[in-house]
Amino acid sequence: MRTHVQVFGCKVNQYEAARVKVALGADYVNDPWEADVIMVFGCVVTAKAEAEVRQFVKRYLKIGRRVILTGCGTKVALKDLSELGAVLVPPEGIDKFCADHIETLPTQLPFTPERSRGFVKVQDGCDRGCRYCLSWIERGRPRSRPLSQISEEIEALRNNGVFEIVLTGTNVMLWRDPEAHRVGNQVEETQERAGHGAVYLDLLEAVGSQAARLGMRVRISSIYPEMLTEEMVQLLLSKPFAHHLHLSLQSASLRVLRDMGRGSLSALERGLKSLLDADPFFALTADVIVGYPTESEQDFLFTLSFLSQHRFSKIHVFPFSPRPATVAASLSPLRSGLVKQRERLVQEFSSLMKARFVRGQVGMYRPAVYIIGHHLALTDNYIYVPSEPFDGIRNIRITEQSYMM
């Protein structure tokens, strides 16, 4: 059967969708109107994202297509779509479903000629239980890929001309090597040495060493603030990691973070200072939620001050969106006009910070990889520079036409 794959949301969904496309082979069609079956990787991180997925699924159910919904939404937010005929497959069941109904999914994502950067999924799922977040409920408990499988995929990508890999997962901090766990005492000793929850450093050290050997660069898709310990800073500066971190910050107010069920920022400020001392143009970007029900004007302004003080170069802002089955959904919301005002202020602030970050580097050189098909190079610190094609990692001069997305 001709099958279309539609992706909403995060890089984890993009990675899993790519595996399905590879398995489909010649049965994959790019146009959903030409498909008999449509597999949808859903996103419900906000009410707006949920509405977009819901509208798409209903449109194709209405004209008689078979719709398979996976990704986020199958357990809570979009569960009612099964009553309209959608087949719901939770993220942890996608491999078995495809093996039973389509084809066995590849354990590695093969190189595709139109990509010059490789996304490598290291884990899925989360158990942090942030009070505003539905994703940890929808994606299930943490599940990690073995380090041996990750290393094999990186090697294969390098052999096919990829020079930058992006490590991605629902929460990279929760990575654990399932093969190491079977060894027994060895992993327990590692956990004692690194401290509970710091086993991800073993992953970063191994991948960083492999990238150095292969002449590659590593970028991490997103980290939690508490990950930026002194040990991680040293890893980022001593191994070939991109000088760019995207933080799942959400707020800099300790009171709001506590209300959100988030972790401490105790290590973050020291870590940020160390990175900027080593490289004043180390790119820092962040996700920020504005208008959380308990966020005061003082909390909001403190977050803006924190972002400015630590020279963040880009902010991805989300207006608070109550999600079903979360603790925060029961809180009294702030006025919608106030939330929109705060969202607009952060967007304007982010635009200014991006422009200042790039403008301060015009004429300088940064190591970059070429983005195939776009006449652009991407620097280690996340600046897009107009460029002619080239192979490998090359120092590129930042021009006045350069920009941050």
C-alpha positions in Angstrom: 0.0 0.0 0.0 1.1 3.5 -0.8 2.0 5.2 2.5 2.7 8.8 3.5 4.5 9.8 6.7 3.6 13.1 8.2 5.8 14.6 11.0 4.9 17.2 13.6 7.1 18.4 16.4 10.5 17.3 17.7 13.7 15.8 16.3 12.8 12.5 17.9 9.7 12.3 15.8 11.7 13.3 12.7 14.2 10.5 13.4 11.6 7.8 13.9 9.6 9.0 10.8 12.8 8.7 8.8 13.2 5.1 9.9 9.6 4.3 8.8 10.3 6.0 5.4 13.4 3.8 4.9 11.4 0.7 5.8 8.6 1.6 3.3 11.0 1.9 0.4 9.1 2.3 -2.9 5.8 2.2 -1.0 6.4 5.6 0.5 4.7 8.6 -1.3 5.5 12.2 -0.6 2.0 13.5 -1.3 -0.6 12.5 1.3 -3.4 12.8 -1.3 -1.8 9.9 -3.3 -1.5 7.7 -0.2 -3.8 4.8 0.9 -2.3 4.9 4.4 -1.0 8.0 6.3 1.2 7.5 9.4 1.2 10.7 11.6 3.9 11.4 14.2 1.9 13.7 16.5 3.0 16.6 18.8 0.9 17.9 21.6 3.4 20.1 23.4 1.0 23.0 23.2 -2.7 23.4 22.5 -1.8 24.9 19.1 0.4 21.9 18.2 -2.4 19.5 19.2 -5.0 21.4 17.1 -2.8 21.2 14.0 -2.4 17.4 14.4 -6.1 16.9 15.1 -7.1 19.0 12.0 -4.7 17.0 9.8 -5.9 13.6 11.0 -9.6 14.5 10.7 -9.1 15.8 7.2 -7.8 12.5 5.9 -10.1 10.3 7.9 -13.0 12.2 6.4 -11.9 11.3 2.8 -11.5 7.6 3.8 -7.7 7.2 4.3 -6.4 4.8 6.9 -4.6 7.0 9.5 -2.1 5.6 12.0 -1.2 8.0 14.8 2.0 7.6 16.8 4.4 10.0 18.5 2.8 12.2 21.2 -1.0 12.2 21.6 -1.9 8.6 21.6 -2.4 8.2 25.4 -4.2 11.4 26.5 -4.6 14.4 24.2 -5.6 12.7 20.9 -7.0 9.5 22.3 -10.5 10.3 21.2 -9.4 10.2 17.5 -9.6 6.4 17.8 -13.4 6.8 17.9 -13.2 8.4 14.4 -11.2 5.5 13.1 -7.6 6.4 13.7 -5.2 3.6 14.7 -3.3 4.7 17.8 0.3 3.3 18.3 2.2 4.6 21.4 5.8 5.6 20.7 7.2 2.5 22.6 5.1 0.2 20.3 6.1 1.6 16.9 8.8 -1.0 16.2 6.5 -3.9 16.9 3.6 -2.4 15.0 5.7 -1.8 11.9 7.2 -5.3 12.1 3.7 -6.7 12.2 2.0 -4.5 9.6 4.7 -2.8 7.4 8.4 -3.8 7.5 10.9 -4.2 10.3 12.4 -0.8 11.0 16.2 -0.4 10.7 18.2 -0.1 13.9 20.4 2.4 12.1 19.2 5.4 10.0 21.0 5.1 6.7 22.7 8.1 5.2 20.6 10.1 2.8 22.3 12.2 0.1 20.3 15.3 0.7 21.6 15.5 4.3 25.0 16.8 5.4 24.2 16.6 9.1 23.2 13.4 10.8 20.6 13.2 13.6 21.4 10.3 16.0 18.6 9.4 18.5 20.1 8.2 21.8 17.0 7.7 23.9 13.3 8.2 24.2 10.8 8.8 27.0 11.0 10.7 30.3 10.1 10.3 33.9 10.9 13.8 35.3 7.2 14.6 35.7 7.4 18.4 35.1 4.0 19.7 36.1 3.2 21.6 32.9 4.4 18.9 30.5 2.4 16.2 28.7 5.2 14.8 26.7 6.6 12.6 29.5 3.2 11.0 29.9 2.7 10.5 26.1 6.2 9.2 25.3 6.4 6.7 28.2 9.3 5.7 30.5 12.9 6.3 29.5 14.3 3.9 26.9 17.9 4.1 25.7 19.8 2.9 22.7 23.0 0.9 23.5 26.2 2.8 23.1 27.5 0.2 20.7 24.5 0.8 18.4 25.0 4.6 18.6 28.7 4.3 17.8 28.0 2.1 14.8 25.5 4.6 13.4 28.0 7.5 13.8 30.6 5.4 12.0 28.2 4.7 9.2 27.3 8.4 8.9 30.9 9.4 8.7 31.6 6.8 6.0 28.9 8.5 4.0 30.3 12.0 4.2 28.5 13.4 7.3 30.7 15.6 9.4 28.3 16.8 12.1 26.0 14.7 14.2 23.2 15.9 16.4 22.5 13.8 19.5 18.8 13.9 20.2 16.3 12.4 22.6 13.3 13.3 24.7 15.7 13.9 27.6 19.3 13.1 26.9 20.1 13.4 30.6 18.3 10.1 31.2 20.4 8.0 28.8 21.6 4.7 30.3 23.4 2.0 28.3 21.1 -1.0 28.4 24.0 -3.3 27.6 26.1 -2.0 30.4 23.3 -2.6 32.8 23.4 -6.2 32.0 27.1 -6.3 33.1 26.0 -5.7 36.7 28.5 -4.2 39.1 30.4 -2.3 36.4 27.5 0.1 35.8 26.8 0.5 39.5 30.4 1.6 40.0 30.1 4.1 37.1 26.9 5.6 38.7 28.6 6.0 42.0 31.6 7.7 40.4 29.5 10.1 38.3 26.7 10.6 40.8 23.1 9.6 40.3 21.8 10.9 37.0 25.2 11.7 35.5 25.7 8.6 33.5 25.0 10.6 30.3 28.6 12.0 30.7 29.8 8.5 29.7 27.8 8.8 26.5 29.1 12.3 25.8 32.7 11.3 26.5 32.5 8.2 24.3 30.8 10.1 21.4 33.2 13.0 21.7 36.2 10.7 21.6 34.8 8.9 18.5 34.1 12.2 16.8 37.7 13.4 17.4 39.0 10.2 15.9 36.7 10.5 12.8 37.2 14.2 12.3 33.5 15.0 13.1 31.7 17.5 15.2 29.0 16.8 17.8 26.0 19.0 18.6 23.5 18.2 21.4 19.9 19.0 20.6 18.9 20.1 24.1 20.0 19.8 27.7 18.5 20.4 31.1 20.2 23.2 33.1 21.4 20.8 35.8 23.5 18.9 33.2 25.9 21.8 32.9 28.3 20.7 35.7 32.0 21.4 35.7 32.7 18.0 34.4 30.4 18.5 31.4 31.9 22.0 30.7 35.3 20.3 30.5 34.0 17.7 28.1 32.4 20.4 25.9 35.7 22.3 25.7 38.1 19.4 25.3 36.2 17.3 22.8 34.9 18.3 19.3 31.5 19.5 20.5 29.8 22.4 18.8 30.1 25.7 20.7 26.3 25.9 21.0 24.0 24.7 23.8 20.2 24.8 23.7 18.8 24.7 27.2 15.4 23.6 28.3 15.4 26.5 30.8 11.6 27.5 30.9 12.2 30.2 33.5 15.1 31.6 35.6 12.9 32.3 38.6 13.5 29.7 41.3 10.0 30.1 42.6 8.4 29.5 39.2 10.8 26.6 38.5 9.7 25.0 41.9 6.1 25.4 40.9 6.8 23.8 37.5 8.5 20.8 39.2 11.8 21.7 37.6 15.4 21.2 38.9 17.8 23.7 40.4 19.9 26.2 38.5 22.7 26.0 41.1 25.3 24.7 38.6 24.1 26.6 35.6 25.5 30.1 36.2 29.0 28.7 37.0 28.8 26.6 33.8 27.7 29.4 31.6 30.4 31.7 32.9 33.1 29.0 32.2 31.9 28.5 28.7 31.8 32.2 27.9 35.2 32.8 29.5 36.6 30.1 27.2 34.8 31.3 24.1 33.0 34.7 24.3 30.9 33.7 21.2 29.7 30.4 22.6 26.1 30.3 21.5 23.5 29.9 24.2 19.9 29.4 23.2 16.9 28.4 25.3 13.3 27.4 25.6 11.3 29.7 27.8 7.7 29.5 28.9 5.9 32.8 29.6 2.7 33.2 31.5 2.9 30.2 33.7 0.0 30.6 36.1 2.2 31.5 39.1 4.6 33.7 37.2 4.6 37.3 38.5 5.8 40.4 36.7 9.0 40.2 38.9 9.5 36.5 37.9 9.2 37.4 34.2 11.6 40.4 34.4 14.1 38.3 36.4 14.1 35.7 33.6 14.7 38.4 31.0 17.5 39.9 33.1 19.1 36.4 33.5 19.1 35.8 29.8 20.6 39.2 29.1 23.3 38.9 31.8 24.4 35.5 30.5 24.4 36.7 26.9 21.9 34.2 25.4 21.7 34.7 21.7 18.3 33.2 20.9 15.1 32.4 22.8 12.4 30.0 21.7 9.4 31.3 23.6 6.2 29.4 24.4 3.1 31.0 25.9 1.9 28.7 28.7 -0.6 26.2 27.4 -2.6 24.1 29.8 -2.2 20.4 28.9 -4.7 17.7 29.9 -3.6 15.3 32.7 -1.0 17.7 34.0 -0.9 19.3 37.4 -0.6 22.8 35.9 -3.9 22.4 34.0 -5.8 22.8 37.3 -4.2 26.2 38.0 -6.0 29.5 37.4 -4.5 31.0 34.2 -3.2 34.5 33.8 -5.0 36.9 31.5 -4.4 36.0 27.9 -3.6 39.6 27.0 -0.8 39.6 29.6 0.6 36.3 28.4 0.6 37.6 24.8 2.3 40.8 25.8 5.1 38.8 27.6 5.5 36.5 24.6 5.9 39.5 22.3 8.5 41.1 24.6 10.6 37.9 24.6 10.3 37.6 20.8 11.5 41.2 20.4 14.3 40.6 22.9 15.4 37.4 21.1 15.5 39.2 17.7 17.8 41.9 19.2 20.0 39.3 20.9 20.4 37.3 17.6 21.3 40.4 15.6 23.8 41.5 18.2 25.4 38.0 18.4 26.0 37.8 14.7 26.9 41.5 14.2 29.7 41.1 16.8 31.4 38.4 14.8 31.3 39.8 11.3 34.8 39.4 9.8 35.7 36.6 12.2 36.1 32.9 11.2 34.3 29.9 12.7 34.5 26.2 11.9 31.5 25.2 9.8 29.9 22.4 7.8 28.1 22.9 4.5 24.3 22.5 4.4 23.7 20.5 1.2 21.3 22.2 -1.2 21.0 25.5 0.6 24.2 27.4 -0.3 24.7 27.8 3.4 27.3 26.8 6.0 26.5 26.2 9.6 29.1 27.4 12.1 29.8 25.6 15.4 28.0 28.4 17.2 24.8 28.2 15.1 25.3 30.9 12.6 24.2 30.4 9.0 26.7 31.8 6.5 26.2 32.1 2.7 28.6 29.6 1.2 29.6 27.6 -1.9 29.7 23.8 -1.4 32.7 22.2 0.5 33.5 19.0 2.2 34.3 18.4 5.9 34.7 21.1 8.5 36.2 24.4 7.3 36.8 27.8 8.8 34.3 30.2 7.3 34.3 34.0 7.5 31.1 35.4 9.0 29.7 38.1 6.7 27.0 40.8 7.1 24.6 38.5 5.3 25.0 35.8 8.0 22.2 35.1 10.4 20.7 32.9 13.2 17.5 31.1 12.5 
